Amino acid sequence: MGRRACWVVAVLCLAVLSAGVLPAVGALPAADEEGNQDESLESKTLSAEDQVKDHSAGTRVVAGQIFLESGKSDSQSENEENFHSQEEEKENSLEELNSLEMSNLLNKDLEEAEIQSPVLTAIGGTADGEPCHFPFLFMEKEYAECTADGREDGRLWCATTYDYKKDQKWGFCESEEQSNKRRQMQEAEDVYQIGMKILNESSKKAQKKVAYQYLLKAADMNHTKAMEKVSYALLFGDYLKQNIQASKELFEKLTEEGSPKGQMALGFLYASGLGVNSSQAKALVYYTFGALGGNLIAHMILGYRYWAGIGVLQSCESALTHYRLVANHVASDISLTGGTVVQRIRLADEVENPGMASGMLEEDLIQYYQFLAEKGDVQAQVGLGQLHLHGGRGVEQNHQRAFEYFNQAANAGNSHAMAFLGKMYSEGSDVVPQSNETALQYFKKAADMGNPVGQSGLGMAYLYGRGVPVNYELALKYFQKAAEQGWVDGQLQLGSMYYNGIGVKKDYKQALKYFNLASQGGHILAFYNLAQMHATGTGVMRSCHTAVELFKNVCERGRWSERLMTAYNSYKDGDSNSAVVQYLLLAEQGYEVAQSNAAFILDQKASIVGENETYPRALLHWNRAASQGYTVARIKLGDYHFYGFGTDVDYETAFIHYRLASEQQHSAQAMFNLGYMHEKGLGIKQDIHLAKRFYDMAAEASPDAQVPVFLALCKLGVIYSLQYIREINIREVFSHIDMDQLLGPEWDLYLMTIIALLLGTIIAYRQRQHQAIPRAAGLRPAVPQQEPPPEHQPPQ
């Protein structure tokens, strides 16, 4: 396909995506299921069936998630039913006329399909050019496809008659070149599997580096999955030395082969200008092809671009299409524990407020809790168990250690630990085998002690019949008990029961109430359910904007969010280049914290970007972060326009940004800056009174601003006094003053008396000082004078 044709196809694809329709693209590569962190971070590929499936058809609940199978309200459904009944009458009248024509067309298509079906022809052997016969009999075994049995060189062959032994008619199914290529690809697959096995089974960095050497070897042999792994490792500097140019070449090669991961990554390089000249148009094209290929990250990027209007016309409905598709897959992967914890650490906040808690646990503190747990502290055991169960706050997810801590606490009689053991047995994992019976025992023990986690687990057992007969009344009872104690799982399941009318009368308002409560506790499935309700207008007024924001929240809890922590660790280890690339990719996906962190690192002159490009790129990401409501980013925008970083000096624009930060986020820094600009008349008319007002507002907004505000007000007072003196005429003031009237007719005598008293006081004070000096001097011991030593005397 020529270059012009490629761009025409790209434009057509963009038009289809903007309309919110995802066409089928044929057989697409399935998602890799290695389960390791890097693979899940790079992307997940959708099948063609998943892409064309309408996720808004009907309504069903699986593990607390609302899967809508029809996004229409009741009134819409009634109208459509009436419409369809009228249409059916018309269709029935035409059915008889069309049936004969359709059958003729089908017969014609079947004949063409038979003609076009490929026939395998033997190459060489004793039946060169003859068609292969399937099945054929060889060594008393039937073969329905080509085989390498009976050959030492591994070449595939087939028989051209049924009985090979009788007729000895055979030929190769492939040429020698094809055979060599197939064997090479098999060898590459074997090397790839060795590398992946080491990568998945080891947690040591040295072993992972060894694994990537195998993957590098497989990539050199043109193994597609190995090239995908290696290209991302080169891009981010994961276990291989960071090399943007080498990763770009691999991405281009993958794109030519039709890899959605390669297409998405190449789009990222053009969007961020890494290794190539920045081009938002090319980035959009590659993102589009990646999304059509089923890449979830590409869908997420396009969703953010349509939501924010980056390189495309802003379209809430198009953003909703992309975000909903990704959110469906994220929600389906999340267990009832609510998903992994996303650590959103802002580098700018860490620098400006070093004492502020970042949510990370210090290593010493973790060791202290471990020491307490070993000594039998039940609360420490439960806390560490939860940390290892969910991961986050600097602790890696580890189900084995979580199980051990919960077991210790449960043996000590802790109901919370019993409930979490029940959850682990109910969900099952590599460490804990799934067992409804064991889970039920732990849930009952915890529920009998009034534990809400146990009550919710018992409700789940009765709702889905896990180890007990299905009983909706008991399920509702236990969910209500758990919800009353504020447990998010109980609130979520209670909302689902009201939504679907299971055990209770269907009530969308109650469902909305409980989903809102669960979302306040941070349960990602509650956000997902609320998004579905707002997207379809079920129980609430339809709101595309609200639905997109909720779906975006769900999408940002996908496994790729683990890259936030990886980037942070890279930055802390001093590898700013690796950190900034990772943050830039996450920033493309719409993570506000990644946008601000990328801008922060670029602000410090990251070496991976040209010196003249750091400020303009930082300005771009500060702008995107500010549009998502980050106060520091809004102030940074004001600073960049005030000082001319990455743009021309523009006091008026700086004033606008400071005012937005002041009015929307009540920032003390922004108020102080507005006071200064009013004081100096920068970007606004000079007004000392307004300057004082903003300084006072800054002092009220933050205690930290009181000292600089006091100094600024002192300066403002001096300026105000000088300005007042400058505005009046001193001589005219004194000429209009009548001293006789003001102080009386003898004011000069009073003045002379005051002056005489002051002089007498000064003279008396000076005399007392002179008398005290000799007395004090007499107390000093006499110091004998010594002649200088001979070497210090001047020469004669």
N, C-alpha and C positions, 0 to 999 in steps of 0.2 A: 504494500500500500504506500503510495507516494505521500510526501509531507503535506501537500494541500489536502489530500483525502483525509489524513489523520486529524488535521485541524477542523475539517468539516464535521467529522464524527464527534470530535470533542465538543464542538458547539452544540450539536444535536443532543449530546448527553447532558450538557449543562441545562439545556431547555427542559429536558425531561425531568431532571432532578429538581429544578426550580418549581415545577408544577406539582411536585410531591409524589411522583410515580417512579417506582423502581422496576424497570423491566428485567425479565429473566435474561441471564447472560450465558445460558448453557451450563454444561457441567463445570462446576467451580471446585477448586481445591478445598478439602475439608480442613477443619481446624486441627492443628497439632495438639496432641493430648499428652505431651511429655510431662506437663504439670509443673515445670520449673518456673522460677520467677521471671527469667529473662524472656522466655517464649511468650508468656502471658502479657508481658509489658510491650513487646513489639507489636503484636496485634492478634486478633482472633478472626478467623475467616468464616464467613457465613456460607452455607450451602445455597444453591439456587432456589431450592424449595423454601428456605427460610426467608429469602429476600422477597419472593413474590407473594408469600403468605400474608393475608390481611390480618394484622394483629388486633384489629378492632372488630372481630366477628364474635357475637354471643357473650356470655359472661360465665366464667367458672373460677373457682378458687382452689389453688393448690398450695398447701403449706402457708396459708395466709395471704397469698398474692392474688390480686384480682386480674385474671386474664379475660379481657373483653373480647367476645366473639362477635359483638355487634355494637358499634359506637353510636347507636341511635336511641333517642328517647322513645317513651311509649307512644306519644302522639305521632312521632315520625313513623313508627312501625305500623300504626293503624292506617295512616295515609298511604304508606307504601303497599300495604296489603290490598286496599281498595284499588290502587293503581294497577297492581299485578293481576287482580281478578279481571279487570277490563282488558288488560293486555293478553291474558290467557285465551279469552274468547277470540281475539283476532288471530292469535297464534294457531288455535285449533282449526280455524277456517283455512289457514294457509298450509297446515301440516300435510294434508293429503297431496297438495300440489307439489310440495317440496320434497316429499319422501322419495319419489322415483329419481329425481334429479340428484339428491344427496347420495343415494345408493350407487348411482353411476359414477359419481365423483370418487366415492370411497373405493370402488373396485379399480378405478383408474389409478388412484394413489397407491394401492396395494401392488398393482402390476409394476408401477414405476419403482417402488421400493425393492421388489424382487430383482428387477433388472439392475438397480444400482448397488445391491448388496455386494460387498467385496468377496471375491473368490480367490483363495490362496493357491498360488501356483508353485509347483516344485521347481527348485533351481538346482541344476546339475543332477548328480546321481544317475539312476537308471531310467528315470522318467522325467527328464528335463522338459519343462513347459506344460506338463500335464497337471490338472487340478488335484489338490490333496483330497483324500477321501476320509471323512470323519463320520462315525468312529472307524478306526482301523485296529486290527488285531496284531499284537506283537508280544511274543513270549507269553502267550495265553492270557494276555491282559488287553482290554480295550482302551483306546486313547481317543478322547474327544477333542484334543488339541495337539499342537506340535510338542515334541518331547526331545530331551537330550539323552534319554536312556539308551544304553548300548554304545555310547560314544565317549571316548576319553577326552576329546577336545571341547566338549560341552556345547557343540553346535546343535541347533534345533533342526529336526527333520520330521517328515511325515510320509506315510505310504499313500500311493495313488489308487490302491485297490483295498478291499476290506482285509484280506488275509496276506500279510507281508511274507510270511514263511512260504506260502504256496507260490506267490507271484514274483516276489523279490523286486517289486516295483516301488521305488522311493526317490525322494529328492529333499534338498535342504529348504527350510522355510525362510531362510535369511541368507543374504550374501555374506561373504567373509568379513567385509567391512562392518556390516550391521552386527555380526556376531561379536567382533572385537569391541565395538562400542557398547553392546549390551553387557559383556563381561566386565568392561571398565566401569560401567555404572553400577554393576553388582558389587564390585570391589569398593567403589566409593560409598555405597550404602552400608557395607560392612564396617568401613572405617568410621562413618558417621554414627552408626549405632554404638560403637565402642566409646566414642567421644561423649555421646549423650548419656551413656550408662555411668561413666565416671562423673559427669557433670551433675547428674541427678542424685547419685549416691554419696557424694562427698560434700562437706561443708567447708573444707579447708581451701584457702586461696591458692596454695601451691598446686593442689590436685585439680582445681578448676582451670588453672593455667595449662596443665598437661592436657586436660580435656579439650581446650581450645586449639591446641596444636594438632590434635586429631581432626577437629572440625576444619582447621585451616587446610590440612592435607586433602580432606574430602572436597572442600570448596575449590581447590586447585584442579580437582577432577570433574568440575562442573556439576557437583551435586547441589540441586536447587536449595533444599532446606539448610544445608551446610553454608551455602553462600549467604542466605538470609541471616543466619546466626552470626557469621563472621563479619558481615557488613555492619550490623548494629554494634558489635563489639568494637570494631574499628571507629565507628562514629562516636561512641560514648567513652571509649577507653576502658572497656570492661575486660580485664584479664588479658588484653592485648594493648600494645602502644597505640594511642589515639592517632589516627591518620585519616583526615577528612577526605583527601584526594583519593586514597585507595578505596574508602567506603563508597565514594561517589561513583567510581568506575564499576564497582560491584553492583550498585543500585541500578546503574544504566543497563548492565548486562541482564539483571533480573527483570527489569522493565521490558526489555526486548523479548524475554521469554514469557511475559504476561503475568508476572508475580504481583499480586496486589500489595504485598508488603514492600516490594521494591518501588512500585508506583507511588505509594503513600510517602515513603522516605525521600524519594526524589522530589516530590512536591514540597516536602519540608525544607530540603536544601535550597530550592528556588525561593521559598517564602522567606527564609531567614538569611539568604545570601551567603551560605557557607560553602566554599569551594566553587561557587558559580556566581555569576552576576544575578542579583536579586531580580525576580520577575514574578509578580503576583498573578499575572495571567497564566503563565506556565504552571505555577504552583496549583492554581485552581483546576487546570486540566488534569494534572496528575492525581490530585486528590479525588477528582471525579471518577477517573478510571479505577483508582483504588477502591472507592466506595462501590462502584458497579461490580468489582471483583469480590465484594463481601468483606472488606477490611473494616473492622469496627472503629479503629482510631480515625480512619479517613472519614467515616460517617460522622464521628463526633466533631472533627475539625470543621466539616461542612456545616454541621448544625450550629456551631458557634459563629461561623462566618455569616450565615444567613440571619442569625439572631442579632449580631452586632453590625451587620452591613459592611463587612470587610471584603472588598474586591467584588462584591455582588450587591444587587439591590436588596435592601432589608426586607425579609419575608418571614413573618412569624410562622406561617403554615409550613413552609419548607423546613424551617428549623425544627418544628414539631415532628415532622416526618422522620428526619434523621435522628433526633434525640430519642424519640419513642422506640425506634428500631434497636438502638444500642441499649436503652434502659430495659427493654424486654429480656435481653440476654444477661445483663448484669443482675437483674432481679431473680432470674431463674437459677443463677449460680450462688445466690446468697442463702445461707441457712437461717434458721430461726434465731440464731444468736445475734443477728443484726448485721453481720458482715464485719470485715476487718476495719480497724481504726485507721483513719487517714490523719497523718501528722502534718499540720499546716504551720510550719515554722517560718516566720518572716525574718530575713536577715537584717533588714533595716531596723526593725524593732529591737532585735538583739543588740545591735550596736548602740542605738540611742538610749536604750533602757537595759543596761547590762544586768541589773538585779531582777528584771522581770522574768517570771517563770515561763519557759518555753514549752512546758508539758513533758519534757524529757526527764527521765530519772537518772541521777548520777550513779556511776558504777559503785561508788562507796555506799550509797543508800540502798542499792539492790543487794549488795553483800550483807548489809546490816539486817535487811528483812530476811535474807536467807539464813543468817545466823539465828534470828528469832524463831524462824520456822523449824530449824533443826532442834532448838531447845523446847519445842512443843507449843509455841504461840499459835493458837488456832486462827486468830485474825490474820496473822502474817501468812499462814498457809493458804487461807482462802484468797487473800489478795494476790499472792504470787500465782496461785492456780488460775485466777481470772486473767492476769497479765499474760501468762503463757498460752491460755486458751484462745484469746483474741489477738494477741500481739499488740505492738504499739508502745509508745513512750520509751523507745530505745530497747525494748525487749522483743526478741524474735518469737514468732509463734512456734510452740513446741507442745504438742498434745501429750507426749510421754510425760514430761515434767508436770504439766497441768494435772494429768490423771494421778500422779504420785502425790502431789500436794492436796488435791481434793480427797484422796483416799485417807491420808493422815488425819485431815480435819473431820471427815465423816466418821472415822473410828472414834474420834473424841466426842462425837454427838452433835456436830455442827449441822444444822438443817440446810444452810446455804450450800455447803459442800455436797450434801446428799442430793440436793436438787440438781446441781451442775453435773454430778456423776450421772444422774438420770438423763440429762440432756446429751451427754457424751455417748451413752449407750443407745439412746434413741436415734441419734443421727449417724453414729458409727464412723470409724476412721481407720487408718492403717494401724493405729495403736490399740483402739478399743473396738472390738467386733460389735456389730449392730445386734441388739437383743432387746426386743420389746418387753419381755418378761422381767429382765433385770432392771430396765429403765423404770418399769411400772412399780417395782418394789421400792426403789429409791424415791420416786415421786410420791408414793403413798406415805412413806416415813416423813418426808419433808412437809407434805401437805397437812398431815396430822399435827405437826408442830406449828402450823399457821404460816409456813413459808410461802410467799407469793410465787416464787419460781417453781416450787413443787406443785402448787395448785394449778398453775398454767400448764405444766407438763401433764398433769392428770387430766385436765380439760382436753388437751390434744389427743391423749389416748382414747378418751370417750368419743371425741369428735370423729376420729379416723379409724376407730376400732383396732387400736394397736395393743394387743394383748388382752383386750376386753371387748365385749359386744358394743356396737355403736349405741350411744345414748346421748341424744342432743340435749336433753334436759339437764343431765349431770354435767355435760361439757359447759353449757351456759352458766350453770351454778358456779363451777370452779373458775371460769374466766371472769365472772363478776367479782368473785372474792379477790382474785389476783389484781384486777383492774382497780378495785377500791384501795388497794395498797400501793397503787402507782406503778405496777410492773408492766413494762411496755408490751411484752408478748401477750399478756392477758388483754390489754387494751386493743391490740392489733386483731387478735382472734375474735374478740367481741364485736369489733367493727365489721369484720368479715361476715359474721353470723347475721348481723342486722342488714348488711348489704344484700346478702343472698337469701334472706328469709329462712335460715336454717335453725329450727327450734324456736324461732320467734317470728312475728309478723315482719315482713320486709319494711325497713324504715331507713331511708337514705340520710335523714338528718341525724339519727343516732349513729349511723355508720360514720358520717362525716365528723361527728363529735369525737368518737373514739380514735379514728385515724389521726385527727389533729393532736389528741393527747399523746398518742404513740410517737408522732413525729417530733413533739417537743422533747421526748426522751431520746431522739436521734435514731429511731429505728428506720432503716432505709426502705423497708417494704411499706411502711406507712407513707413515706414520701411518694413511693411508686403508686400506691393506691389512690392517694389524693390527686396525683398528676392525671391518672386515668379518669377520675371523676370530673376534673376541670376540663380535660381535653374533650370529653363527650357531653358535658353539661348534665351529668347524672347527679341529681340531688342539689346541684348548685347551678348558677348561671355559667354558661360556657365561657371560659377565659383562656384564650390561646397563650397569652403572655404568662399567666400564672402556671399553666401546664408546662410550658417550656422551661421556666425556672425550676420547677420541681423535677422534671425529667433530667435537666442538667445536673441537679444535685445528685440524682441517682447515678447518672453516668460517671460522675467524678468519684464514685465509690467503687469503680471497677478495679480489677487487679493492677492495671497500669498505674494506679495512684501510688503503688509502692515505689515507683521511680522518684517520687518526691523525697523519700527518705534516703534513697541511694544518692541523689544529687546533693542533699544536705551533707551526707557523710563525705562525699568527694570534696566539697568546699571546705569542710573542717580539716580534711587531710591535706589541704593546700593545693589541690588540683582544681583550680578555678576554671580551666578550659573545659574539662570534663563536666563540671557542674553546670556551666552556663549552657552547654549544648543540650543537656538533659532538661534543664529548666525551659529552654526555648521550645523544645518539642511539647512539653506539658503546657506551655503558654499558648501554643497553637491550638491545643485542645480546649482552651478556655479556662484553665486554672488561674484564678486571680493571684494566688500566692506565688505561682511560678512566674507570672508576668512581672510582679514586683521584684522577685528575687533575681530574675534575669536582668532587669533594668539596674538593680543595685550592683551586680557584678560588672556589668558593662560600664557603669558609672565609675568603677575603679580601674578602668582601662584594661579590660581583658585582652590578652595578647593574641587570642584566636581571631580577633576582629581588627581590622586596620585602625590605626590611631585616629584618623579623621572620621571614622564611621561610628565610634563608640557612643558619642553623645547623641547623634541622630537616632541610633537604634534604641538607646536607653530611653530617649524621649518617646519613641513609638510605644514601648511597653509600659512606661509610666502612664501614658495616655489610656491604654487599654485597661490597666489596673484601676485607674481613677474612674473610668466609666462603669466599673463594677462596684464602686462605693468605697475604695480604700483611701482613707483620709491622707496618709503620708504621701501617696502617689499624687493626689490632687495638689498638695503643697509643693511637691517636687516639680510639678508642671509650672506652678507659679515661679519657682526659683529659676528653672531653665529659661523662661521667657524674661525674667528680671535681669539675669546675668548674661543672657545670650549664649547658653550652652546648647549646641546642636541646632540653633535657630537664631534669628535676628533678635536683638534686644527689643522687647515690646512690653512697655510698662502697663499699657491698657489691658492686654491679654493676661499678664501676670496678676493684675488687680482683679480681673474676673475670676480667675482660678482661686485666689485667696478668699474672695467673697463667697464662692460656692462652698469651699471647705468650712468657712465660718458659719454660713447659714444652714447647710445640710448636716455637717458633722460636728458643729460647735467646737472647732479646733482652736485652742488657745494660741498656738503658733500662728495660725492664719489671722486671728484677730490682732495679734501684736504686729504682724507684717502690714496689715491694713492701717493700723495706727501710724506706723512709720511712713507709709506712702502718703497718708493725709498730712502728716507733719512736713514732709519734704515737697509735697505737691507733685508726686511722680505718678503719671497715668491718671491723675485726678486733680481737681482744683485744690490748692492748699487750704487746709482748714484745721487750725489748731484745736478748736473745740471738738470736732469729730475725732481728731487724733487722740485727745484725752479720753473720749468716750470708748474708743476701741481698746485703748490701754487698760482702762478700768474693767471692760468686759473680759479681757484676757486674764487679768488677775482673779476675777471671779470664777472663770472656767477651770483654772488649774492652779493649785498652790505653788507648783514649781515656777510659775510665771510671775510671782509676786516680787521677787528681788529685781529681775530685769525691768519690770513695769515701774517699780519705785525709782530706779535710776533714770528711766526714760521720762518719767513725770518730773523729776528734778530738773533734768535738762530742758524739758518743755517749759517749766516755770521760769527758768533763766531766759530762755528765748522770748517768752511772752513779756517779761519785764523789760528786756532790751528793746523789743518791738514797741512797747508802750512809750518808753522814754524817747525812742526815735520819732514817734508820731507827734509828741507834744513839743512846744517851744519853751525852754527853761527860762529865758529872759522875760518872756511875756508872763509867765506864771509868777515870778518874783515881783514884777512891776505892778501886778494887780493885788499883791498882798499888802494890807495896811497893818503894820506891826503894832501901832498904837492901839488900834481897835482890837487886834487879836490878843496882845499880851498886856495892854494897859499903857498909859503915857510914860511910865518910868521903866520900861522894859530893858533899856540899855543898862541901868544900874543893876538890875537883877542878873543880866548876862555877865557884867564885869565881876560881880560878887562870885558867881559860879566859877568863872575862869580863875579868880584869885584862889579860891579854895582848892581847885584842882592842882594849881601850881604849888601851893603849900604842901599838899599831900605828896606830890612827886618829890619835892626837895627833902622832906622828912624821910621818906623811904630810901633815897639815895644816901643820905648821911648815915643811916643805920647800917647800910651795906658796907660803907667804908670803914666803920668801926669794927665790924665783924671780921674783916679780911686779915689785919695784922694778928688778931688773937688766934685765928685759925692757923695762920702761918707759923706762929710760935710753937705750936704743938708738933711741928715736923722735926724729925731728927736731922742734925747737920750731916751733910754728905761730904767727906773729905775729898779734895781735888787731887787727882792723880795725874802725873805726867804721862804722856803717851809713851808706849814702848819704843825702843830705839828704831825698830824697823819701820815704824809709822811716822818718824820725824822726817821733815823735809831735808833733802841733802844740802850740805854747806856749799 
